[in-house]
Amino acid sequence: MDQNFQNHFRIVKGYHILLTVLLLSGLVGSIFNLASSIKNENLYSASLIVLLFVIGFFIAVFSRSFALKAQDRAIRAEESFRYYLLTGKTLPLNLNMTQIIALRFAPDNEFQSLSERASVENLNAKEIKSAIKNWKADHHRV
């Protein structure tokens, strides 16, 4: 399947859906268990179960965040290098990370002009992606 503006967003069902549902249902269940344990005075194990689900949630969020930051750094380096190869200049410094990420979908013949336009007009990521005529797929970022 060709990648384009309409279908470039990717959801990994096991991570984005299944893990979220499992963590949230486990957290809700453990909170109900903790609430019912108040009557039985068995708070220690019930509170540990809630704590484990909270820790699991934070692990999932932070692991995704750290992976995205690493990908962002790689994209910034790649697109800066691509701009330099095409123009002999550095990428405009006022471009933010979301703009640079959006520019990675522009082919070389559109990249320079779109980068400069994004810099001057302060286009957001959606506007940049919408302005791309010949989409360059990126199947590596999740």
C-alpha positions as CSV (number, residue, x, y, z in Angstrom):
1,M,0.0,0.0,0.0
2,D,1.3,3.4,-0.9
3,Q,1.7,5.8,1.9
4,N,0.1,9.3,1.7
5,F,-1.3,12.1,3.8
6,Q,-4.5,10.2,4.6
7,N,-2.9,6.9,5.7
8,H,0.5,7.8,7.0
9,F,-0.5,7.5,10.6
10,R,0.3,4.1,12.0
11,I,-1.3,2.4,15.0
12,V,0.4,-0.7,16.4
13,K,-2.7,-2.6,17.7
14,G,-0.7,-4.7,20.3
15,Y,0.8,-1.5,21.8
16,H,-1.6,1.3,21.2
17,I,-4.9,-0.6,21.8
18,L,-4.3,-3.9,23.6
19,L,-1.7,-2.7,26.1
20,T,-3.8,0.4,26.8
21,V,-6.9,-1.6,27.4
22,L,-5.1,-4.2,29.5
23,L,-3.4,-1.6,31.7
24,L,-6.5,0.5,32.2
25,S,-8.7,-2.5,33.0
26,G,-6.1,-3.9,35.4
27,L,-5.8,-0.5,37.0
28,V,-9.6,-0.1,37.4
29,G,-9.9,-3.7,38.7
30,S,-7.1,-3.2,41.2
31,I,-8.7,0.0,42.4
32,F,-12.0,-1.8,43.0
33,N,-10.1,-4.5,44.7
34,L,-8.4,-1.9,47.0
35,A,-11.7,-0.3,47.8
36,S,-13.3,-3.7,48.7
37,S,-10.2,-4.6,50.8
38,I,-10.8,-1.6,53.1
39,K,-13.6,-3.6,54.8
40,N,-11.4,-6.7,55.1
41,E,-8.4,-4.8,56.3
42,N,-6.2,-6.4,53.6
43,L,-4.9,-3.2,52.3
44,Y,-1.2,-4.1,51.9
45,S,-1.5,-6.6,49.0
46,A,-4.4,-4.7,47.3
47,S,-2.4,-1.4,47.4
48,L,0.7,-3.2,46.0
49,I,-1.4,-4.4,43.0
50,V,-2.6,-0.9,42.3
51,L,1.0,0.3,42.6
52,L,2.1,-2.3,40.1
53,F,-0.5,-1.2,37.5
54,V,0.5,2.5,38.0
55,I,4.2,1.5,37.5
56,G,3.2,-0.5,34.4
57,F,1.4,2.6,33.0
58,F,4.4,4.8,33.6
59,I,6.7,2.3,32.0
60,A,4.6,2.1,28.9
61,V,4.3,5.9,28.6
62,F,8.0,6.6,29.3
63,S,9.3,3.8,27.0
64,R,7.2,5.2,24.2
65,S,8.4,8.7,24.9
66,F,12.0,7.8,25.0
67,A,11.8,5.9,21.7
68,L,10.1,8.9,20.0
69,K,12.8,11.2,21.3
70,A,15.5,9.0,19.8
71,Q,13.6,8.9,16.5
72,D,13.2,12.7,16.6
73,R,16.9,13.2,17.0
74,A,17.6,10.8,14.0
75,I,15.0,12.6,11.9
76,R,16.5,16.0,12.7
77,A,19.9,14.8,11.7
78,E,18.7,13.1,8.5
79,E,16.7,16.1,7.4
80,S,19.4,18.6,8.3
81,F,21.9,16.6,6.3
82,R,19.5,16.3,3.4
83,Y,18.9,20.0,3.4
84,Y,22.6,20.6,3.5
85,L,23.2,18.3,0.6
86,L,20.5,20.0,-1.5
87,T,21.4,23.6,-0.7
88,G,24.8,23.7,0.9
89,K,23.2,25.6,3.8
90,T,22.0,24.6,7.2
91,L,18.4,23.9,7.8
92,P,16.5,27.1,8.9
93,L,17.0,27.3,12.7
94,N,13.4,28.5,13.4
95,L,11.9,25.2,12.2
96,N,10.6,23.2,15.2
97,M,10.7,19.5,15.6
98,T,7.1,18.8,14.5
99,Q,7.8,20.8,11.3
100,I,11.0,18.9,10.6
101,I,9.2,15.6,11.2
102,A,6.5,16.6,8.7
103,L,9.1,17.7,6.1
104,R,10.5,14.2,6.0
105,F,7.6,13.2,3.8
106,A,8.6,15.7,1.1
107,P,10.6,14.4,-1.8
108,D,14.0,16.2,-2.6
109,N,12.5,18.3,-5.4
110,E,9.9,19.8,-3.0
111,F,11.9,19.7,0.2
112,Q,13.9,22.9,-0.1
113,S,11.1,25.2,-1.1
114,L,8.7,23.7,1.4
115,S,11.3,24.0,4.2
116,E,11.8,27.6,3.4
117,R,8.0,28.2,3.1
118,A,7.4,26.4,6.5
119,S,10.1,28.6,8.0
120,V,8.8,31.9,6.7
121,E,5.0,31.2,7.1
122,N,5.4,29.1,10.3
123,L,3.3,26.3,8.8
124,N,2.2,23.6,11.2
125,A,2.8,19.9,10.6
126,K,-0.6,19.3,9.0
127,E,-0.2,22.3,6.6
128,I,3.3,21.0,5.6
129,K,2.0,17.5,5.0
130,S,-1.0,18.8,3.0
131,A,1.3,20.9,0.8
132,I,3.4,17.9,-0.3
133,K,2.5,17.0,-3.9
134,N,4.5,13.7,-4.3
135,W,4.5,11.9,-0.9
136,K,7.8,10.3,0.2
137,A,6.8,7.3,2.4
138,D,8.5,6.7,5.8
139,H,7.7,3.1,6.9
140,H,10.3,3.1,9.7
141,R,8.8,5.3,12.3
142,V,6.1,3.7,14.5
